[in-house]
């Protein structure tokens, strides 16, 4: 079958220009699949960025500004390993966004031992007045960062950044006095926290 014979079997659009007949070929399957794929991608993109948790331009801008400020902080000769004072850490307790970040990290890494609401399990109860390694924020940060090897708690300072360690400490402090159901028996010394 020659090309002209094949073309004679294809329907025409009804247009003819200077003896040239316009044929009505179907769209190739690969092109149709590409077209529908772009529609599906656009729908997913819309829901991720507009409805879901996709970062907005404002969020990305804030992150970029924070990274720039941190880079300037380091360029100025600041020591990122410098320990935060108790007053600095207590000031962080007012930051709700930091507490939410801490809650996410706590659920991901700490809840398996300390319980999902800090009620204790393998690890001690974090909601009562009894503290094994100290209740000061600096002590809580040190315990999270350095771990307690004789009790089986790993050092999270190598996993979390300093800000994330502080966020987890803020979240743990927010659990104080929350009275969850089925708490683990008290361990350590009684410490009153304001």
GUROKE-239174 format. One line per field, with one value per residue (C-alpha): residue number from 0; x, y, z. Coordinates in Angstrom, 3 decimals. Layout:
residues N
num <- (NUM / ...)
xx <- (X / ...)
yy <- (Y / ...)
zz <- (Z / ...)
//
This chain:
residues 194
num <- (0 / 1 / 2 / 3 / 4 / 5 / 6 / 7 / 8 / 9 / 10 / 11 / 12 / 13 / 14 / 15 / 16 / 17 / 18 / 19 / 20 / 21 / 22 / 23 / 24 / 25 / 26 / 27 / 28 / 29 / 30 / 31 / 32 / 33 / 34 / 35 / 36 / 37 / 38 / 39 / 40 / 41 / 42 / 43 / 44 / 45 / 46 / 47 / 48 / 49 / 50 / 51 / 52 / 53 / 54 / 55 / 56 / 57 / 58 / 59 / 60 / 61 / 62 / 63 / 64 / 65 / 66 / 67 / 68 / 69 / 70 / 71 / 72 / 73 / 74 / 75 / 76 / 77 / 78 / 79 / 80 / 81 / 82 / 83 / 84 / 85 / 86 / 87 / 88 / 89 / 90 / 91 / 92 / 93 / 94 / 95 / 96 / 97 / 98 / 99 / 100 / 101 / 102 / 103 / 104 / 105 / 106 / 107 / 108 / 109 / 110 / 111 / 112 / 113 / 114 / 115 / 116 / 117 / 118 / 119 / 120 / 121 / 122 / 123 / 124 / 125 / 126 / 127 / 128 / 129 / 130 / 131 / 132 / 133 / 134 / 135 / 136 / 137 / 138 / 139 / 140 / 141 / 142 / 143 / 144 / 145 / 146 / 147 / 148 / 149 / 150 / 151 / 152 / 153 / 154 / 155 / 156 / 157 / 158 / 159 / 160 / 161 / 162 / 163 / 164 / 165 / 166 / 167 / 168 / 169 / 170 / 171 / 172 / 173 / 174 / 175 / 176 / 177 / 178 / 179 / 180 / 181 / 182 / 183 / 184 / 185 / 186 / 187 / 188 / 189 / 190 / 191 / 192 / 193)
xx <- (0.000 / 1.477 / 1.353 / -1.340 / -3.486 / -3.142 / -4.077 / -7.172 / -8.499 / -8.128 / -11.211 / -10.870 / -11.902 / -13.726 / -11.200 / -9.361 / -6.831 / -5.343 / -5.980 / -4.525 / -6.987 / -6.709 / -6.734 / -8.213 / -5.557 / -6.226 / -3.962 / -1.108 / -1.536 / 1.771 / 0.623 / -2.780 / -1.072 / 1.248 / -1.709 / -3.681 / -0.514 / -0.059 / -3.647 / -3.069 / 0.234 / -1.438 / -4.183 / -1.635 / 0.493 / -2.521 / -3.634 / -0.110 / 0.693 / -2.726 / -4.637 / -1.963 / 1.299 / 3.379 / 5.606 / 4.270 / 6.439 / 6.252 / 7.464 / 10.337 / 11.261 / 11.339 / 13.511 / 15.911 / 16.115 / 16.775 / 19.549 / 21.069 / 20.946 / 22.529 / 25.279 / 25.950 / 25.979 / 28.670 / 30.599 / 30.721 / 32.667 / 29.845 / 30.170 / 27.119 / 28.134 / 27.927 / 25.561 / 22.346 / 21.757 / 18.799 / 17.223 / 17.583 / 15.940 / 13.137 / 12.403 / 11.831 / 8.897 / 6.732 / 7.280 / 4.298 / 5.784 / 8.903 / 6.729 / 4.920 / 8.239 / 9.327 / 6.088 / 6.749 / 10.302 / 9.132 / 6.505 / 9.049 / 11.954 / 10.940 / 7.369 / 8.435 / 10.139 / 8.410 / 4.868 / 2.912 / 1.909 / 4.999 / 3.325 / 6.340 / 6.957 / 10.453 / 11.614 / 10.455 / 7.250 / 7.882 / 4.642 / 4.999 / 7.031 / 9.765 / 12.911 / 15.866 / 18.393 / 17.182 / 14.263 / 16.151 / 15.945 / 19.735 / 19.624 / 16.803 / 18.726 / 21.886 / 19.962 / 18.465 / 21.777 / 24.107 / 21.682 / 21.960 / 23.935 / 23.482 / 19.685 / 19.636 / 18.779 / 20.742 / 22.398 / 20.106 / 22.525 / 24.116 / 20.702 / 18.963 / 20.246 / 20.599 / 17.299 / 15.537 / 16.979 / 15.682 / 12.297 / 12.026 / 13.026 / 10.315 / 7.755 / 8.831 / 8.497 / 4.976 / 4.037 / 4.776 / 1.662 / -0.524 / -1.716 / -2.044 / -3.922 / -1.928 / 1.245 / 4.373 / 5.212 / 7.294 / 11.081 / 13.762 / 13.581 / 10.531 / 11.154 / 8.682 / 8.651 / 7.126)
yy <- (0.000 / 3.332 / 6.546 / 7.967 / 4.857 / 5.141 / 8.829 / 8.057 / 5.936 / 8.781 / 10.997 / 14.579 / 17.781 / 18.961 / 21.663 / 21.742 / 24.401 / 24.519 / 20.826 / 19.889 / 18.034 / 18.520 / 15.119 / 14.543 / 12.413 / 11.467 / 12.878 / 10.461 / 8.505 / 9.776 / 13.363 / 12.669 / 11.020 / 14.026 / 16.411 / 14.560 / 14.173 / 17.949 / 18.338 / 15.823 / 17.501 / 20.939 / 19.644 / 18.064 / 21.217 / 23.375 / 21.229 / 20.897 / 24.618 / 26.235 / 23.812 / 21.575 / 22.154 / 23.324 / 26.273 / 29.644 / 32.382 / 34.167 / 31.032 / 30.522 / 34.200 / 33.996 / 30.861 / 32.557 / 35.656 / 33.475 / 31.629 / 34.939 / 36.341 / 33.150 / 33.336 / 36.960 / 35.878 / 33.308 / 35.724 / 38.200 / 35.611 / 34.350 / 30.894 / 28.759 / 26.275 / 28.938 / 27.824 / 29.750 / 31.179 / 30.217 / 33.652 / 33.223 / 29.805 / 31.004 / 33.777 / 31.063 / 29.683 / 32.511 / 31.411 / 29.239 / 28.452 / 27.070 / 24.941 / 23.500 / 22.642 / 21.019 / 19.006 / 17.637 / 16.596 / 15.160 / 13.007 / 11.837 / 11.008 / 11.108 / 9.814 / 6.177 / 6.309 / 9.189 / 8.598 / 10.677 / 13.275 / 12.933 / 10.581 / 8.271 / 4.733 / 3.379 / 6.895 / 9.022 / 11.019 / 14.583 / 16.080 / 15.745 / 17.726 / 15.099 / 15.582 / 13.206 / 15.407 / 18.864 / 21.068 / 24.213 / 24.884 / 24.664 / 21.232 / 20.047 / 21.251 / 19.509 / 16.270 / 16.337 / 17.246 / 14.936 / 12.129 / 9.863 / 6.814 / 4.854 / 5.212 / 4.411 / 7.905 / 8.743 / 12.139 / 14.060 / 16.973 / 15.226 / 14.724 / 18.022 / 21.508 / 23.817 / 25.527 / 22.153 / 21.072 / 24.333 / 23.732 / 20.254 / 21.686 / 24.357 / 21.681 / 19.491 / 22.491 / 23.090 / 19.551 / 20.348 / 19.895 / 18.672 / 15.548 / 13.055 / 9.761 / 6.744 / 8.607 / 6.725 / 6.783 / 9.795 / 9.506 / 11.904 / 14.974 / 17.198 / 20.566 / 23.452 / 25.344 / 28.799)
zz <- (0.000 / -1.008 / 0.984 / -1.294 / -0.841 / 2.966 / 2.854 / 0.776 / 3.684 / 6.251 / 6.587 / 5.432 / 7.153 / 4.074 / 3.290 / 0.018 / -0.959 / -4.451 / -4.902 / -1.552 / 0.689 / 4.466 / 6.187 / 9.654 / 11.393 / 15.038 / 17.758 / 18.548 / 21.788 / 23.229 / 22.772 / 24.326 / 27.337 / 27.694 / 27.559 / 30.249 / 32.314 / 32.413 / 33.647 / 36.451 / 37.355 / 37.439 / 39.748 / 42.096 / 42.049 / 42.874 / 45.805 / 47.221 / 47.143 / 47.511 / 49.744 / 51.290 / 53.129 / 50.191 / 51.066 / 50.035 / 48.617 / 51.971 / 53.798 / 51.378 / 51.681 / 55.501 / 55.318 / 52.892 / 55.099 / 58.162 / 56.315 / 55.214 / 58.751 / 60.102 / 57.462 / 58.451 / 62.103 / 61.328 / 59.110 / 61.979 / 63.987 / 66.181 / 67.682 / 66.847 / 69.555 / 72.268 / 74.985 / 75.443 / 78.898 / 81.092 / 80.428 / 76.667 / 76.826 / 79.108 / 76.582 / 73.955 / 75.975 / 74.591 / 70.980 / 69.941 / 66.526 / 68.217 / 70.520 / 67.462 / 65.813 / 69.073 / 69.199 / 65.703 / 66.596 / 69.921 / 68.175 / 65.603 / 67.928 / 71.612 / 71.864 / 71.451 / 74.876 / 76.679 / 75.379 / 72.843 / 75.476 / 77.682 / 80.178 / 80.225 / 79.072 / 78.681 / 79.528 / 82.469 / 82.759 / 81.530 / 82.831 / 86.614 / 89.174 / 89.404 / 87.344 / 87.144 / 85.334 / 86.350 / 85.342 / 84.334 / 80.627 / 80.301 / 81.970 / 79.702 / 76.613 / 77.842 / 78.501 / 74.996 / 73.328 / 75.223 / 76.075 / 79.084 / 78.015 / 81.271 / 80.917 / 77.190 / 75.931 / 72.778 / 72.298 / 69.960 / 69.542 / 66.575 / 64.935 / 65.743 / 65.043 / 68.072 / 67.300 / 67.057 / 70.426 / 71.902 / 70.266 / 71.812 / 75.204 / 74.887 / 74.027 / 76.956 / 79.288 / 77.930 / 79.025 / 82.687 / 84.806 / 81.923 / 83.842 / 80.959 / 81.425 / 82.683 / 83.708 / 84.695 / 88.406 / 89.508 / 89.295 / 90.494 / 92.693 / 93.077 / 91.418 / 91.424 / 88.149 / 87.897)
//
